[in-house]
Amino acid sequence: MLLTDPYADLMRERWIDISLQLQAAKQITYLYTTGEGAQFMTRKAALKKLQLSLNDFREAMHTKGNLSEGA
């Protein structure tokens, strides 16, 4: 009878899961590679990048809109 380390088995399974996820991520194709479409950022991505809550983000965009109207 061959004994295996359960932690090693768990880590091996986790590594396989991660490698499959990475392979799936590489298959994503983007519609736009240059120009304005390529620079577009979703609200969720902007919130994550700026590390803001949704309320703070809305307030910042409202303030930005008011500043650009007055200029």
Secondary structure, DSSP 8 states (H G I E B T S, - for coil): -----HHHHHHHHHHHHHHHHHHHHHT---S--SSHHHH---HHHHHHHHT--HHHHHHHHHHHHHHHHH-
